[in-house]
Amino acid sequence: MLSRADDGSGGDPRVSARRPGTGSRAVATVRRGLTFWRRSVQARVVVATMLLSTLAVGAVGWFLLQQVRDGLLEHRADVVLGEVDAETADAEDRLSAASGTEVNVSRQQRDLVDPIVERGTSRGYFVALGGPVGDGLELADGGALYTSGLDLDSIPAELEAHFDAVNQETAWTYTTIIHTDSDGETQVQPGIAVGSQVQLPSDGQTYTLYFLFPLEEEEDTLGLVTRAVLTAAGVMILLVGGITWLVTRQVVTPVRMARKVAERLAAGRLQERLRVTGEDDLARLAYSFNQMATNLQRQIRQLEELSWVQRRFVSDVSHELRTPLTTVRMAGDVLHDARDSFDGTTARAAELLQDELDRFENLLVDLLEISRFDAGAAVLETEDANLLDLAHRVADAYRPLAESRGLRVEIEEVDGAVRAEVDVRRVERILRNLVTNAIDHAEPDDADHPVRIRLAGDDHAAAVTVRDYGVGFAPGDAAMVFNRFWRSDPARARTSGGTGLGLAISLEDAHLHGGWLQAWGRPGAGAQFRLTVPRHAGGLLTYSPLGLTPDDAPPLPAGEPTEASSLTVDPDLLTDPPTRGSTRDDDES
């Protein structure tokens, strides 16, 4: 706008009733929009390009409009000043011609103003005569001659003040013209106010002529230019957005295809390949991707064949060793039973032979069990069982081993039974492995820190935790503890005669139930293992009744993330089962 008029705006408050469900739908819509924004590179590039283009076009458009506005106003001011000079010169000529006659002052004022007002009315400008200079009166005080309908407040006070003295040069400024049109309606429009002094011969006083020229044509011109610039800017931004969308589509589409093919490869569809078209960089990328997929497929097949051969070898060796082991076992039993008749060295050798045969037999049993899991031949024989009874049975069986190391095995009391539909043999084997593992890794002769067993259950799940206060392990080893033959401290001696396959078999047993077997540990602060199984066979786990992180866990070092509570439901668990060795619903994963 060319005017300096106050641009006040008022608000019209509106109240809308929110229908039930509107908030949740709005939140869901916002979440979908944010998800699309995070996942779509094309959308972010297009929006960023359009925003930058809008800023650039806006800056250029604003600069152009300012230049056009200044040019229009300067041109209009030059024209107006020239017209005022002509009117003033004409008025002075007319006053000079009438200087020799006796003329009334008011009549001479009227003769001065009326011709100018008449021309102003036809040409669209307004005239006012103020003065005489030095009388101390303002135009609004009355007595001034001016164009009919003009509001004298249209003449700026600073312009009047400029002509309070005689012999002032022509001056001008911007103003807001207020006048009443022929229909009686008040009109407000921007304009230019120009003042020029003249002297009347009749009284020798100096008067000031004020000319007010509307800028309506310039305002219309600037509005037309503004609309044209805005239209051109809008079209240009849309064109830039469309071009950016097309360009990014040519780049993003192959990337999306590569992502989909990579997802299929990750899902096991190793025959998937990208289509190669052209010879540009994207085509070369697709060719390299296909070469990589082919090499991976070949290597994976080689590893699968090698793994199958290894599993077959372990299974065959395990089965083949059972017959000679039975024979050696029979001979060993005979020697062990007759050890009292041997000398001390021979008797000790018979006892060592018996112990090693027991360990060898346990190793063969574990290897055969692992081979059944690898072959997918393991099945469940479920029944409704009380896990508390199983825990007591295991604790009673291994209490002598714990006492031999100066430890205690304690079971925290629970109200009622902790029942679940499980394979009793497999769950009892899991508990045996966890308890013996805790005894192996607990600090010996530590009566203040027993091996503690906790149980809890509800209508959906049942859980058992086994806590020890031994050497523990680093948080990054929480999944590695379930690897076959993995040991957190290789130099540490086994006291239970384990084979190194117990936790691996326990994990497979837990997965066979559709459950979780997870581990928490801190170096020097011990470890805690948690078994969680569905309350009913075939149920889907979404949480565990017991936390994985112990209540007496030491605080995390500064900078490490806070451990999540296992009682919080993880929405991903509703659709994705936990992976092998995963502790996904806790921070330890």
C-alpha positions in Angstrom: 0.0 0.0 0.0 1.1 3.6 -0.7 -0.8 5.0 2.3 0.3 5.4 5.8 -3.2 4.6 7.1 -3.4 2.4 10.2 -4.0 -1.2 9.3 -6.0 -2.4 12.2 -7.5 -5.9 12.1 -9.8 -7.5 14.4 -10.3 -11.2 15.2 -13.6 -13.1 15.0 -13.3 -15.8 17.6 -15.1 -19.0 16.6 -15.9 -21.9 18.9 -16.3 -25.4 17.4 -17.5 -28.4 19.2 -15.2 -31.4 19.2 -16.9 -34.6 18.4 -15.8 -37.8 20.2 -12.9 -39.4 18.5 -11.8 -36.3 16.6 -8.6 -35.9 18.8 -7.5 -39.4 18.3 -8.0 -39.3 14.5 -6.1 -36.0 14.4 -3.2 -37.5 16.3 -3.2 -40.6 14.1 -3.2 -38.3 11.0 -0.3 -36.3 12.4 1.7 -39.5 13.2 1.1 -40.8 9.7 2.3 -37.5 8.3 5.4 -37.5 10.4 6.1 -41.1 9.4 5.8 -40.2 5.7 8.0 -37.1 6.3 10.7 -39.2 7.9 10.7 -42.0 5.4 10.3 -40.0 2.1 13.5 -38.4 0.8 11.5 -37.1 -2.2 9.0 -35.3 0.0 11.7 -33.6 2.0 13.7 -32.6 -1.1 10.6 -31.2 -2.8 9.4 -29.3 0.3 12.9 -27.9 1.0 13.4 -26.8 -2.6 9.9 -25.1 -2.6 10.7 -23.3 0.6 14.0 -22.1 -0.6 12.4 -21.1 -3.9 9.7 -19.3 -2.0 12.3 -17.3 0.0 14.3 -16.5 -3.1 11.3 -15.5 -5.2 9.8 -13.6 -2.3 13.0 -11.6 -1.8 13.3 -10.8 -5.5 9.6 -9.9 -5.8 9.8 -7.7 -2.7 12.8 -5.9 -4.2 11.1 -5.4 -7.6 7.9 -4.1 -6.0 9.9 -1.6 -3.9 11.6 -0.5 -7.1 8.3 -0.1 -8.9 6.7 1.7 -6.0 9.6 4.1 -5.6 9.7 4.7 -9.4 6.0 5.4 -9.5 6.1 7.8 -6.6 9.1 9.6 -7.8 7.6 10.0 -11.3 4.3 11.2 -9.7 6.1 13.6 -7.4 8.0 15.1 -10.4 4.7 15.6 -12.3 2.9 17.0 -9.3 5.7 19.5 -8.6 5.7 20.6 -12.2 2.0 21.1 -12.2 2.1 23.0 -8.9 4.8 25.3 -10.3 2.7 26.0 -13.3 -0.4 26.8 -11.2 1.6 29.0 -8.9 3.1 30.9 -11.8 -0.3 31.3 -13.3 -1.7 32.6 -10.0 1.2 35.1 -9.6 0.6 36.3 -13.2 -3.1 36.9 -12.5 -2.3 38.7 -9.2 0.2 40.9 -11.0 -2.3 41.8 -13.6 -4.8 42.8 -10.9 -2.3 44.7 -8.7 -3.2 48.2 -10.1 -6.9 48.1 -9.2 -8.7 48.4 -5.9 -9.9 44.9 -5.1 -11.3 43.6 -1.8 -9.0 41.1 0.0 -11.6 38.4 0.2 -12.6 38.9 -3.4 -9.0 38.7 -4.5 -8.6 35.5 -2.5 -11.6 34.0 -4.2 -10.3 35.1 -7.6 -7.1 33.4 -6.8 -8.5 30.1 -5.5 -11.6 29.5 -7.7 -9.8 29.0 -11.0 -7.4 26.6 -9.4 -10.2 24.7 -7.7 -12.1 24.5 -10.9 -9.1 23.0 -12.7 -8.4 20.7 -9.7 -12.0 19.4 -9.8 -11.6 18.5 -13.5 -8.1 17.1 -13.1 -8.8 15.2 -9.8 -6.8 17.1 -7.2 -7.8 19.3 -4.2 -6.8 22.9 -3.3 -6.8 24.8 -0.1 -5.7 28.4 0.6 -4.2 29.1 4.1 -2.9 32.2 5.6 -2.0 34.9 5.9 1.4 33.7 7.1 2.0 34.7 10.7 -1.6 35.0 11.9 -1.1 31.9 14.1 -4.2 30.2 12.8 -4.3 26.7 11.5 -6.4 25.6 8.5 -8.7 23.7 10.7 -9.5 26.8 12.8 -11.6 28.2 9.9 -11.4 31.0 7.4 -9.6 28.9 4.7 -10.8 28.5 1.1 -10.6 25.0 -0.2 -12.2 22.5 -2.5 -15.7 21.5 -1.5 -15.8 18.2 0.4 -12.1 18.2 1.4 -11.3 17.5 5.0 -8.6 20.0 6.0 -7.0 17.3 8.3 -5.7 15.9 5.1 -3.0 18.5 5.1 -0.1 17.3 7.3 0.6 19.5 10.3 4.3 19.4 9.6 3.7 20.9 6.1 1.7 23.7 7.7 4.5 24.3 10.2 6.9 24.6 7.3 5.1 27.6 5.9 4.7 29.5 9.1 7.3 32.0 7.7 7.4 33.9 4.5 9.6 33.2 1.5 9.6 29.5 1.9 10.3 27.3 -1.1 7.8 24.8 -2.4 7.7 21.7 -0.2 5.8 18.4 -0.4 5.1 15.2 1.6 3.0 12.1 1.5 -0.4 12.2 3.2 -3.8 10.6 3.4 -6.5 12.5 1.6 -10.0 12.5 3.3 -12.9 13.9 1.3 -16.6 13.5 0.7 -17.6 12.5 -2.8 -20.7 13.5 -4.8 -22.8 10.7 -3.2 -22.0 11.9 0.3 -19.6 9.0 1.1 -16.3 9.6 2.8 -13.3 8.5 0.8 -9.8 7.9 2.2 -6.9 7.5 -0.2 -3.1 8.1 -0.3 -1.8 11.2 -1.9 0.8 13.9 -2.1 0.5 17.2 -0.4 2.4 20.2 -1.9 2.6 23.7 -0.5 3.6 26.9 -2.3 3.4 30.6 -1.1 1.9 33.5 -3.0 1.5 37.2 -2.1 -1.8 39.1 -2.6 -1.3 42.7 -3.9 -4.4 43.9 -2.1 -3.0 43.6 1.5 0.6 42.6 0.8 0.2 39.5 2.9 1.7 36.1 2.0 -0.7 33.2 1.7 0.0 29.4 1.2 -1.6 27.3 -1.5 -1.9 23.6 -0.6 -2.4 21.1 -3.4 -3.4 17.5 -2.7 -2.9 15.0 -5.5 -4.4 11.5 -5.0 -2.3 8.5 -5.8 -5.1 6.4 -6.9 -3.8 5.6 -10.3 -0.3 4.7 -8.9 -2.0 2.5 -6.3 -4.0 0.7 -9.0 -0.8 0.3 -11.0 1.1 -1.0 -8.1 -1.7 -3.4 -7.2 -1.7 -4.7 -10.8 2.1 -5.2 -10.7 1.8 -6.9 -7.3 -0.8 -9.3 -8.5 1.2 -10.1 -11.6 4.4 -10.7 -9.5 2.4 -12.9 -7.0 0.9 -14.9 -9.8 4.2 -15.3 -11.5 5.9 -16.3 -8.2 3.2 -18.8 -7.5 3.4 -20.4 -10.9 7.2 -20.4 -10.7 7.2 -22.1 -7.3 4.8 -24.7 -8.5 6.9 -25.3 -11.6 10.0 -25.6 -9.4 8.2 -28.0 -7.1 7.0 -30.1 -10.1 10.5 -30.1 -11.7 12.1 -31.1 -8.4 9.5 -33.9 -7.9 10.3 -35.3 -11.4 14.0 -35.0 -10.9 14.0 -36.6 -7.5 11.7 -39.3 -8.7 14.2 -40.3 -11.3 16.8 -40.7 -8.5 14.6 -42.0 -5.7 12.7 -44.6 -7.7 15.8 -46.8 -8.3 16.8 -46.3 -4.7 13.3 -47.5 -3.6 13.6 -50.5 -5.9 17.0 -51.3 -4.4 15.5 -51.1 -0.9 12.7 -53.4 -1.7 15.1 -55.9 -3.3 17.4 -55.6 -0.3 14.4 -56.4 2.0 13.5 -59.4 -0.1 17.2 -60.6 0.1 17.2 -60.1 3.8 14.0 -62.2 4.0 15.8 -65.1 2.3 14.7 -64.6 -1.3 18.2 -64.7 -2.6 17.2 -64.9 -6.3 15.9 -61.3 -6.3 17.8 -58.9 -8.6 17.5 -55.3 -9.7 16.6 -54.5 -13.3 19.5 -52.7 -15.1 18.5 -50.2 -17.8 20.9 -47.7 -19.4 24.5 -47.0 -18.6 24.4 -44.1 -16.2 25.5 -44.1 -12.5 22.2 -45.6 -11.3 22.5 -48.4 -13.8 26.1 -49.1 -12.7 24.9 -49.1 -9.1 22.2 -51.6 -9.9 24.7 -53.8 -11.8 27.1 -53.7 -8.8 24.2 -54.4 -6.4 23.3 -57.5 -8.5 26.9 -58.6 -8.5 27.0 -58.3 -4.7 23.7 -60.2 -4.3 25.1 -63.0 -6.5 28.3 -63.3 -4.5 26.3 -63.2 -1.2 24.0 -65.9 -2.5 26.9 -68.1 -3.5 28.6 -67.6 -0.2 25.4 -68.2 1.8 24.8 -71.4 0.0 28.3 -72.5 0.7 27.9 -71.7 4.4 24.5 -73.5 4.4 26.1 -76.5 2.9 29.0 -76.3 5.3 26.6 -75.9 8.2 24.6 -78.8 7.1 27.7 -80.9 6.8 28.8 -79.9 10.3 25.4 -80.6 11.8 25.4 -84.0 10.0 28.9 -84.7 11.2 28.0 -83.9 14.8 24.8 -85.9 14.6 26.6 -88.9 13.1 29.5 -88.7 15.4 27.2 -88.4 18.4 25.2 -91.4 17.4 28.3 -93.4 16.5 30.0 -92.7 19.8 27.1 -94.0 21.8 27.9 -97.6 21.1 31.6 -97.5 22.1 30.7 -95.2 25.0 28.3 -97.8 26.3 31.0 -100.4 26.2 33.5 -98.1 27.9 30.8 -97.2 30.4 30.3 -100.8 31.3 34.0 -101.4 31.7 34.3 -98.2 33.7 31.4 -99.2 36.0 33.2 -102.5 36.7 36.4 -100.8 37.6 34.6 -98.1 39.7 32.7 -100.8 41.6 36.0 -102.7 42.3 38.0 -99.6 43.2 38.1 -100.6 46.9 40.3 -103.6 46.1 42.8 -101.4 44.1 45.8 -99.5 45.4 45.3 -95.8 46.0 46.6 -94.6 42.6 44.5 -97.2 40.6 41.4 -96.4 42.7 41.8 -92.7 42.0 42.2 -93.4 38.3 39.0 -95.4 38.4 37.1 -92.5 40.0 38.6 -90.0 37.4 37.6 -92.4 34.6 34.0 -92.5 36.0 33.8 -88.7 36.3 35.1 -88.1 32.8 32.7 -90.8 31.4 29.8 -88.9 33.1 31.0 -85.7 31.5 31.5 -87.3 28.1 28.0 -88.8 28.3 26.5 -85.5 29.2 28.3 -83.9 26.3 26.9 -86.5 23.9 23.4 -86.0 25.2 23.7 -82.2 24.7 25.2 -82.6 21.2 22.3 -84.9 20.3 19.8 -82.4 21.7 21.5 -79.6 19.7 21.3 -81.7 16.5 17.6 -82.2 17.1 17.1 -78.5 17.3 19.2 -77.9 14.2 17.1 -80.5 12.3 13.8 -79.0 13.6 12.9 -82.3 15.1 12.3 -81.0 18.7 8.6 -81.1 19.8 6.8 -80.0 23.0 4.9 -82.2 25.3 3.0 -79.5 27.3 1.0 -79.8 30.5 -0.3 -77.4 33.1 2.5 -77.2 35.7 3.4 -75.2 38.7 6.8 -73.5 38.0 7.3 -73.0 41.8 7.4 -76.8 42.3 10.0 -77.1 39.4 12.1 -74.4 41.0 12.0 -76.1 44.4 13.0 -79.4 42.8 16.0 -77.9 41.0 17.1 -75.9 44.1 17.0 -79.0 46.3 19.0 -80.9 43.7 21.8 -78.4 43.5 21.8 -77.1 47.0 24.7 -79.5 48.0 26.8 -78.2 45.1 26.1 -74.6 46.2 27.0 -75.5 49.8 30.2 -77.1 48.7 31.2 -73.6 47.4 29.9 -71.8 50.5 26.8 -70.5 48.8 23.1 -70.7 49.4 20.2 -71.2 46.9 17.1 -69.2 48.0 13.6 -69.0 46.4 11.6 -65.9 47.2 8.1 -66.8 48.5 5.2 -66.1 46.2 1.5 -66.1 47.0 -0.1 -69.1 45.3 1.1 -71.1 42.4 2.8 -69.9 39.2 1.2 -72.0 36.6 1.8 -72.3 32.9 1.3 -74.8 30.1 4.9 -76.0 29.5 7.0 -79.0 28.7 8.1 -79.9 32.2 11.2 -81.7 31.2 12.5 -78.8 29.1 11.6 -76.0 31.6 13.3 -78.0 34.4 16.3 -78.3 32.2 16.4 -74.6 31.6 16.2 -74.0 35.4 19.0 -76.5 36.0 21.2 -74.8 33.5 20.5 -71.3 35.0 21.1 -72.4 38.6 24.3 -74.3 37.8 25.5 -71.4 35.7 24.8 -69.0 38.6 26.7 -71.3 41.0 29.6 -71.6 38.6 30.0 -67.8 38.3 29.1 -66.7 41.8 31.9 -65.7 44.2 32.7 -68.7 46.4 32.2 -68.5 50.2 29.9 -65.5 49.8 27.1 -66.2 52.3 25.7 -62.7 52.1 24.9 -63.0 48.4 23.0 -66.2 47.7 21.8 -67.5 44.3 18.3 -66.0 44.4 15.3 -67.4 42.4 12.1 -65.3 41.9 8.9 -66.3 40.3 5.8 -64.3 39.2 2.9 -64.9 36.9 -0.5 -63.7 35.8 -3.2 -64.7 33.3 -0.9 -64.1 30.3 2.6 -65.0 31.2 4.8 -66.6 33.8 8.4 -65.7 34.6 11.4 -67.0 36.6 14.6 -65.0 37.3 17.9 -66.5 38.6 20.2 -63.9 40.2 23.9 -64.3 41.2 26.5 -61.9 42.5 29.6 -63.1 40.7 31.8 -61.8 38.0 29.0 -60.7 35.7 29.6 -59.6 32.2 29.5 -56.5 30.0 26.1 -55.3 28.7 27.3 -56.0 25.2 27.7 -59.7 26.1 24.0 -60.2 27.0 23.2 -62.0 23.8 26.6 -63.8 23.4 26.1 -65.7 26.7 23.7 -68.0 24.7 26.3 -68.9 22.1 27.5 -72.4 22.1 30.7 -72.9 24.1 30.9 -69.2 24.9 32.4 -68.3 28.3 32.6 -64.8 29.9 35.8 -65.8 31.7 37.7 -68.6 29.9 40.1 -68.9 32.7 37.4 -69.6 35.3 37.0 -73.3 36.2 33.7 -75.1 36.0 32.4 -76.6 39.2 29.3 -78.3 37.9 31.0 -80.2 35.0 29.0 -78.3 32.4 29.5 -78.8 28.7 29.2 -75.2 27.5 26.0 -76.0 25.6 23.6 -75.5 28.5 22.5 -71.9 27.9 22.3 -72.5 24.1 20.0 -75.5 24.7 18.0 -73.5 27.2 17.5 -70.7 24.7 16.2 -73.2 22.1 13.9 -74.7 24.7 12.5 -71.2 25.5 11.9 -70.4 21.9 10.2 -73.7 21.4 7.7 -72.5 24.0 7.3 -69.2 22.3 9.0 -67.6 25.3 12.0 -65.4 26.1 15.3 -66.2 27.8 17.2 -63.0 28.5 20.3 -61.9 30.4 21.4 -58.9 32.4 24.9 -58.4 33.7 27.4 -55.9 35.1 31.1 -56.6 35.5 31.7 -57.3 39.2 28.0 -56.9 40.0 26.7 -60.4 39.0 24.1 -61.4 36.5 20.4 -62.2 36.2 18.7 -64.4 33.8 15.0 -64.3 33.1 12.8 -67.0 31.6 9.3 -65.8 30.4 6.8 -68.3 28.9 3.2 -67.7 27.8 0.5 -68.8 30.3 -1.2 -70.9 27.7 0.6 -72.9 25.0 0.8 -71.0 21.7 0.2 -67.6 23.4 1.9 -64.5 22.2 4.2 -62.7 24.7 4.0 -58.9 24.9 5.6 -58.3 28.4 7.1 -60.2 31.3 5.7 -60.2 34.9 9.3 -59.7 36.2 11.8 -57.1 35.4 15.1 -58.1 33.7 17.2 -55.5 35.6 17.5 -56.5 39.3 16.2 -54.1 42.0 19.6 -54.0 43.5 21.5 -53.3 40.2 24.2 -50.6 40.6 23.6 -47.3 38.9 24.6 -46.9 35.3 27.8 -44.9 34.6 27.4 -41.4 33.3 26.5 -41.2 29.6 24.9 -44.7 29.3 21.2 -44.9 28.3 18.7 -45.6 31.0 17.5 -49.2 31.2 13.9 -49.6 30.2 11.4 -51.4 32.4 10.4 -54.8 31.2 6.9 -54.3 32.5 6.3 -51.8 29.7 4.6 -53.3 26.7 6.7 -52.9 23.5 4.3 -52.4 20.6 6.8 -54.1 18.2 6.4 -57.3 20.2 2.8 -57.5 19.1 3.9 -58.3 15.6 7.6 -59.3 15.7 8.8 -62.3 17.7 12.1 -61.9 19.5 15.1 -63.0 17.6 17.5 -65.7 18.7 19.5 -64.5 21.7 17.5 -61.2 21.9 16.6 -59.2 25.0 14.5 -56.8 23.0 12.1 -55.6 25.7 15.0 -54.3 27.9 17.9 -51.9 27.3 20.3 -54.8 27.7 19.5 -56.0 24.2 
